[in-house]
Amino acid sequence: MIAGIPEGGRGALFIGGAYRPPDGGRYRPVVDPSTGAVLGEAPVASVDDAKAAVDAAAAAEESWAAVPGHERARILRAAADRLRADRETMARLIASEVGKPIVDARTEVDRAVGVYRLAAEEIRQLGGETFPADAYERPAGNERRFLFTVRDPIGPVVAIGPFNFPLNLLSHKVAPALAAGDPVVVKPTSAAPFTALRLAGHLASAGIPAGVLNVVVGPGEPVGDALVEHPRTRLVSFTGSTAVGKRIAERAGRHAKRVILELGGLDPLIVLDDAPLDAAVAAAVTGSFGYAGQVCTASKRLLVQESVADSFARSLARRAAALRVGPALDEATEVGPVIDTASVDRLDGLVADARSRSASVLAGGGRVALGSGSFYAPTVLDHVPGEARIVREEPFGPVAPVLRFSDLDEAVRLANATPYGLQAAVYTRDLARGLGVAKRIRAGGVHLNDPTNLRWDALPFGGVRDSGIGREGLRSAMHEMTEVKLISVNYAPP
């Protein structure tokens, strides 16, 4: 039995401050992608469970909003301390549930600890503005008025998390909501329910009152739909596929609810002919193969200028072939499994399609037989044409397609040739040249001489077009999760 999974291997929902079985008594197995073994049984919530969770959050809405900011900050810091003390168990739980190499899983826990601490700090910055009333001619009497804004909690927040960062990306939704004074209903990925449920226990022990945080586990239909459409929820924060995000936006929009959507991407890493090639190759290794490529900001298209493409592709292939593929709990593993066997099958199809269109395989190119796990070899494809599926569909796996370009205009055209726009990277020794390219790329973030998969937890993060709506990052998320209220004070009424 893996540490962190409940006694007997069967989980429970967390509603109104207590763990409880699902209403319909349904459970589903949670499978370790490294071994194919069943880790335990996750509860499957019903629509009634979802409604009960929202009702609990709504009942706690006013009391949590009234808790002083310094007290909310104290609770968030206490939660960070508890996570820090539980680092190894949480990391092993993440590694077991989603196949993240244990070294990376520890880093994820560390980042989540930082997210709660940053959220506590940002409470002090959650203020409004003052305005010079006498600068406005109307309404009459402004010389006797004082104008300012405050930020009120928006109300119950729905937080729907992904499998690839089951603790940190969920915390990017939970921590700012709690800091802003909002209760939360969490629907974690069904692949990693035990991570979310253990987090709930830490938050409760840190002092989060009953009902302020609730966790229901279940499918998007009907459980997620019930949360989105419940009349008491006011904002939905979702990380996942573009197709599901659009569906959530449509349903939320019918009820005039706010959304924060962090969706898919086909992030380009652009290598110009004057780039520091060793650094660019290292960035491609990190960006394309880190956590087996299952990252929204992974380097999914490597756009390389023709004159350096041969050297770049050969070097990348050597690095890819040397990466150690293995089970997530092995300390030496560099590339773990993908999330399930369906993902392996999909990657096989994408690579076969690219090969049928003249792409060549320089490294990898197929599944890796390691017991019953779902492993795919780090793969480098060269001479990939623009019509290949691998550069039109988000692969979410350890595949690095190299596309060649002749000049900057072609590089920009290729970079923008998808409906996505999450992040991008440009490698060059000429910063003026790099900034010129960066300005022309349509994306939420562009990094010069750094990988595509950089993220600062405190700073705005998100995409444009099909990559999302709104911004995460502690302060940005807290602004999204609050309503601005204008207050006027007539201090000398006639």
N, C-alpha and C positions, 0 to 999 in steps of 0.2 A: 504494500500500500504506500502511495506517495504522501509524504508529509504535506499537510495542508488540506487534504481531502477528508471530509467528515468521517467520523466513526461509522464503519459499515459501508462506506463508499457511496452513500446516498445523500444528496444535498437537499436543501429546503429553501423556500422563498423567504425574503426578508421584508415584512410589511408591518408598518406601525410599531417598529422597534423590537420586533420578535421574529424569530425563524418559525416558519410553519410549512406544513406539506401543501402541495398544490391542491386546488379545489377538486379537480377531477381524478386525483390519485395517479396521474400519469408521470412516467419517468422515461428518459432516453439515455443510452450509453454515451459516455465521453471517451473518445479513442485517442491514444498517444500516437501521433503520426510517425514517431521514430521506430515504434515497435509493432503497431497495430493492436496492442493490448488495450483492453477496456480499463480505464482508470477508476471509473465509478459511474453512478447514475445521477443525471441532472434532473431536477424537477421541470415539468412542462406546465407552465401557467395556463390558466383558462382566461377567457374574457372577463369573467367575474373576478378573478385574481387581479387582473390589470385594473379594473374599476376600483377594487378595494385599495390598491396601492395609491391611485390618484386621490381617492377619498381621504386616505390617511394624510397624504401630502397637503391637500386642501385644508384639512382640519388644523394642520400645524402652520399654515401660511402666515397668519397674523402674529402668532406668538414668536415665530422665528424672525420675522421682519423687525419685531420690537427688541430683539436681543442686541445690546450695544455692540458696535463694531469691534471694540477691543476684546470683548468676550468671544465673538466669532473667531477673531484672530488667534486667541489663546487655544481654542478648540482645534483649529487647523494646525497649529504648531504641535499640539499634542498628538494629532493624527500622524504628522510627519515623523515624530519621534517613535511612535509605535511601528510604523512601516520600516524605519531604519533598524529597529531592534529585530524585526522579523524578516530581514533582508534575504537570508539564505532560503528560508522556507518559501517565501513568495517567489523567489527566482526559480527554485526547483519546480514549483507549481506551474509557473509560466512555461518553463522548458518542457514539462511533461504534457501540458494541455495543447500547446500550439507548435511545439518543435523548435523553439528558438534556442540556439546554442547557449549553454549555461552562462558563458562569459557575457554574452549580450543581454541575457535575461537579468543578470545582476545590474548591468548598466541601466536597464529599464526601471528597475526598482529605485535606483539612485535618482533617476530623473523624476520619478513620481514623488519621491520625498521632497525634491526641490520645488515641484509644482505646488504642493500644499504650503510650503514655506513662502513662496512667492505670492500666492493668493492671500496669505495673511498680511504680507507687507502692502499689497495693493489696496487693501481696505482703506488705508490712510489716504489714498489718492482718489477715492471714489467720491469726488465732490462735484459741485456745479460751478456756475459762473456768476459774476455780478455784472450789472449793466448800468451805465449812467442814464438814469431815467430822463434827466433834463435835456439830453441830447435829442429827444424825440418831441416833435411839435404836438402830436396828438397821441393819446387823449389829453384833454386839458388838465392842468394841475400836476404835470410830471415833475415840476420843481419841488414838490412835497413828497415824492415817492422814492422808495428804494426797491430795486428789482434784483432778483437772484433766482437761480435754478437749483434744484436738488434732484438727486436720483433715487427713485423708489424701486424696490424689488418688483420684477415683472409678474411674479407668481410662480406656480409649479412648472418646473422645467423637465422635459423628457430628454434623457441622455441615452443615445443608442450607440454602442461602441463596436469596433471591429475586432477581428481575431488577431491581427498582426502585432498590435501593442495593447494587449487586453487590460493592462494596468495603467500605463502612462496616458494613452489617448482617452481612456475612460476618465482618468483624473483630470484631464484638460477640460472636461465638461462638468464634472462634479465639483471640483475645487472652486472655480469661479462662481458657480451658482450658489454654493454655500456661503462664499465670501460676500456675495451681493445681497444675501438675505432671502434667497429663494429656496424652497424645498425642492427635492429632486426625486424623480422616479427613473431608475436605471433599468434599461434592458440590455444586458451584455450579450456579446456573441454567444451562440450556443456551443461554440467550440471550447470556450474557456469560462464556464459559469463559476467554477470553484474559486478562481482568482477574484472575480467580482464579489462573490459572497464573503470571502475572507476579508476583502477590503471593507465591506459593510460592517463586519464585526469590529475592525479597528476603529472606524469612524464612530461607531456607537460607544465603544469603550473610551474614546477620547472626549465624549460629552455631547455628541449630536443628539438632540432630544428625539423621542419616539415620533415617527411620522415624517420627520424632516428628510430622511433618506430611506428609500424603499428600493428593493431589487426584485424584479420579476424576470424569469427566464422562459423564453418561448419563441416561436416563429414570428416573423414579421406579420404574416397573415395567420390568425386574426389578432394576435396579442399586440404587436406594434401598432396596427391600425387603431385598436381600441385606445391606446395611449395618445396617439396623435389626435384622434377625433373627440376625445373626452372634453366636455365643455369647460372643465376647470384647468386644463393644461394651457399654458400661454406661449411657450417656446419649445421648439424641438431642435436639439443639437445632434447631428448624425454624421458619422464617418463611415463611408462604405462606397459601394458602386454608384456610378452615375445614374444607372437605370432606376435603382431603388430610391436614390436621392430625389430624382424628379417626381417619382410617385409620392414621396412624402411631402414635397413642396406643393404638389397639386392638392393633396388632402388637407394640409395645413392651411393653404390659401383659401379654401372654401370656408374656413372658420376664422379668417383674418388673424392667423397666428404667425408669429415670427419664426424664422428658421435660420440655423447656422449649418451649412452643408459643406463638408470637406470630402470631396469626391475623387474620382479617378484622375489619372494623368498619363501622358506619354512623354515624360520629361526628357528633353534633349541635352546631351553633353556635347558641346561643340569644341573641336580641336582645330585651331588655326595653324598655319604652316610655321609660325614662329613660336609655337607653344613649347613650354618645358615638358618634353614628352614623358620623362619618367614620372613627373607629378601627374600628368594627365592620365597615364596608364593606371597609376595607383588610385586615382579618383574613380576611374571606370571599374576597377576591381571592387572598391568599396560600394560604389553606387549600383552596380549591376548584380553583385553576388552577396552583398550583406543581407543577412536573414533570408537567404535563398531568393533574393529579388522581390520578396513579398512586402514591399514598402511603397506607399503612394508616391513618394519622391524619388524612387529608384531611377537610375539612369537607364531608361528603356530604349533610347535611340542614341547611338554614338555617331555623330556627324563629324567626319574627319576630312580635312582638306587633302586633295588627291596626292600632293607631293610628299606627304608624310604618312599616308594611310597604310602603305605596306609595312613600314617599320612599326607603327602603332599596333596594327592588327596582330602581327607576329608576336610582339612583346606581350600583348594582352592574352593571347592564346597560351603562351608559356606560363604566365601567372595563373591563369584559370586552371590549367591542367595540374598545377602543383597544389591547389587548394585541397585541404583535407575534408572529405565528405564523411559524415558520421552521425551517430545519435546525439540528440541535443544535450544529454547529461554527461557526455564525454568531454572532459576539460580541453582536449586537443582539437575538438571539432571546429572547423571554420565555416562550413556550409552544412546546415542541418536539412531536415526533410521539408518538402512543401506540405501544405496543410492536409491534403488527402489524396487518394489515388485518382480521383476525378481531375485534379489539377495536373497530375503526371500525364494523364491521357491528353489533356488539352495542350500541354506543352509539346508533346509528341506531334500533335496535329499542326501546331504553328511552325515547328521546325521543318516538318515534311513539306508544308506549303512553301516555305522559303526556298528549300532545296529544289523544289519543282520549278521555281522561277529563277534559277541560275545562281542562287546563293551557295557559297561553299562553307563547309563546317571545318573550322580550324581547331576546335577543342570541343570535347563533350559530344552533345548531339543526341543523348538518349537517357533513359532511366538507369539508375544504379541499383543493383540487386544487393540489398543489405537486410536480410531477414524479411519481415513483413512490413517494413517501413515504406513511406512514400518519398523516395529520393530521386532527384534528377541531377545529372552531371552539370557543373558549370559549363556553359556552352557559349562559344564565340562563333558568330556567323559573319562572313565577309561578302562584299559585293551584293548586299541585300537591296533589291529594287524597291522603289517607293510604293508599289502596289501589293507587296507582300503583307499578309495578315499580321505578321509579327510587328510591323510598324504602323498598323492601323488599329489594332486591338491591344488593350493593356494586358501583357502576358502574365504579370504577377508570378514570376518564376526566374530562376538563375540563367537567363538567356540574354546575351549582349549582341545585338545586331549592329554591324558597322555599315554605314551608308557614306558614300564619298561625294564631295562637292568640289567645284572648281574655284568659285569666288564667293565673296561675302554675300552678295545678293542671293545666290543659290542657297547658302547656309541659312539665311533668314527665311527664305521661302520654305525650305524643308522643315525648319524648326516650327513654323507656324502652320504647317500643312495638316493639322489635326484639329478637331473641335475642342481639344483640351488646352489648358494653360495653367498648370500648377507651378512648377519650378523649372529652371534651366541653369546650365553652367557654361561658361566660356573660358577656354584656356588660351592664353596668349601672353607674350612678354611686352606687348604694346598696349598699355592700359587705355590710351585714347581710342585705339582700334576696338578694343574689347568693349568699352563703354558705348561706342557707336553701335555695335551689334546688340548689346544689352537693351538699349533704348528701343530697338525695333522688334524685340521679341515680346509677344503677348503672353504674359505669365504673371502670377502673383509674386514671384521672387526670382531674381537672376543673380547668380554667384560668379564672380570673376576669380579664376584660379582656385576654386574650391569645388567640392562635389555638389551634385544636385540635392543630395539628401541631408542638407544642413537645416537645422531648425533651432531657433532661440525660443525657449519656453515662455519668456516674458513678452516677446515681441509679436506683432501681427503676423498671422500665418493663414494662408488660404489661396484659392485659385480664382481664375476668371473663366468665363464661358462655361463649358461643361465640367470644369473642375471644381465648381462650388459657388456658394453664396455666403457672404459675410466673412468674418475673420475670427479665428481662434487666437490664442495667446492671452495671457491672464487679463491684462487691462482691456484689450479689445473685446474679449468675451464678456467681461463684466459690464462693459458699456452696452453690449447687445442684450444682456440679461437684466437691464434696468430700464425704467421709463423716466424721461426728463419731465419735470414739473416746474413751471414758472410760478413764482410767488411774488406778489407785489405788496408792499407795505406803505400805506399813506400815513406818514408819521406826524402830519399836522393837518388833519381834516378840517375843512371850513366849518 
